């Protein structure tokens, strides 16, 4: 009964490849997010989706594209992978509102060689 | 835009010592405040949160935090740490009422020596 799940857990790939990371939540939340955690453990918001609409898009390269087939899923597709994309990517979900609390998935560790 | 500052990047304590991790934020409006913990190789877990009301909030595993509005601070405390508290601790904020992403501090790496 995992609340927020991600696949794969580990992803090793070559530069230039295209890859996707999947995220699913069974909490019934309206909003889902992607965060990137770099090698220094710094976490930064990348995207969020609310009812299939992108509502945040920080200064992320357009090689990254979030795709949400439905409210329970938010996948992250990355084109032309670069060495600097190596990081841990976390998915999260929440109900927006005055007491919004985000719940995180287990993370996907991406290594670009 | 909001920002979060965690003053202690690395903290080493002995078991049973008391802990206080500092967190300050900057934002012109009302925010929700959070502490998350990340055990080695694991995902982020919510330790505690503050929305409104009593500025002293209690979380899981014996942790508590105090919101001091005048100081824009939300420091995390635990009276007696255990070896299992070794982890990375993140303070985070988001503006109240919106579906904004969390803004995180850079984290504090806590090591508890047995």
HADDOCK unambig.tbl for C-alpha pairs under 7 A between the chains (distance, minus, plus):
assign (segid A and resid 42 and name CA) (segid B and resid 106 and name CA) 5.21 0.50 0.50
assign (segid A and resid 43 and name CA) (segid B and resid 104 and name CA) 6.21 0.50 0.50
assign (segid A and resid 44 and name CA) (segid B and resid 103 and name CA) 6.95 0.50 0.50
assign (segid A and resid 44 and name CA) (segid B and resid 104 and name CA) 6.99 0.50 0.50
assign (segid A and resid 45 and name CA) (segid B and resid 101 and name CA) 5.80 0.50 0.50
assign (segid A and resid 45 and name CA) (segid B and resid 102 and name CA) 6.82 0.50 0.50
assign (segid A and resid 96 and name CA) (segid B and resid 97 and name CA) 6.76 0.50 0.50
assign (segid A and resid 96 and name CA) (segid B and resid 98 and name CA) 5.97 0.50 0.50
assign (segid A and resid 96 and name CA) (segid B and resid 99 and name CA) 4.75 0.50 0.50
assign (segid A and resid 97 and name CA) (segid B and resid 97 and name CA) 4.43 0.50 0.50
assign (segid A and resid 97 and name CA) (segid B and resid 98 and name CA) 5.93 0.50 0.50
assign (segid A and resid 97 and name CA) (segid B and resid 99 and name CA) 6.98 0.50 0.50
assign (segid A and resid 98 and name CA) (segid B and resid 96 and name CA) 5.16 0.50 0.50
assign (segid A and resid 98 and name CA) (segid B and resid 97 and name CA) 4.07 0.50 0.50
assign (segid A and resid 99 and name CA) (segid B and resid 51 and name CA) 6.17 0.50 0.50
assign (segid A and resid 104 and name CA) (segid B and resid 43 and name CA) 6.90 0.50 0.50
assign (segid A and resid 104 and name CA) (segid B and resid 44 and name CA) 6.02 0.50 0.50
assign (segid A and resid 105 and name CA) (segid B and resid 43 and name CA) 6.47 0.50 0.50
assign (segid A and resid 106 and name CA) (segid B and resid 42 and name CA) 6.44 0.50 0.50
assign (segid A and resid 106 and name CA) (segid B and resid 43 and name CA) 4.54 0.50 0.50
assign (segid A and resid 107 and name CA) (segid B and resid 43 and name CA) 6.11 0.50 0.50
